[in-house]
Amino acid sequence: MKKTVVLGVGNLLLRDEGAGVHVVSRLMQMDLPENVEVVDGATDPLDILSLSKDVDKLIIVDALKGGGDPGTIYRMSPEDIASCGEVPFSLHQLDLLQMLDMCASIGRMPSTVIIGVEPKEIDFEMELSPEVEGKIPRIIELILEEIERKDEV
């Protein structure tokens, strides 16, 4: 059975920047297939190298500043983010892209999809904004669809 990892990244102390961690926290409470591992990557995506071994699909969940309205949900590949030519929304996203490049360079790059949500506020607070909080159920639905998807990104 092919292995899927769902990696949530973000900073819980910075309101909507922690969306990915909030999502994986809820996924960890769900009954998921045996081949699915849910990982809280917080602000340190450096574990991707160790996670990528024997992983067929990687689903990354994060806050993603794409210019849409707060709560807008995005589905992207690493190439989509790299090709946009803008500075990543946060330092951990820069590290994330570098780690994915390293995985590819050593031949351990799983099929990768990034599910992001447009933040409303990045401020010192642990609760998500209502706009982002309201999208969590839909983000979880999209992740479950990605888990079931048999095709490539």
PyMOL commands that set and color helices and strands:
alter all, ss='L'
color gray80, all
select helices_A, chain A and resi 15-27+45-51+78-83+91-105+130-133+136-148
alter helices_A, ss='H'
color red, helices_A
select strands_A, chain A and resi 4-9+36-42+57-63+73-76+111-117
alter strands_A, ss='S'
color yellow, strands_A
deselect
rebuild
show_as cartoon
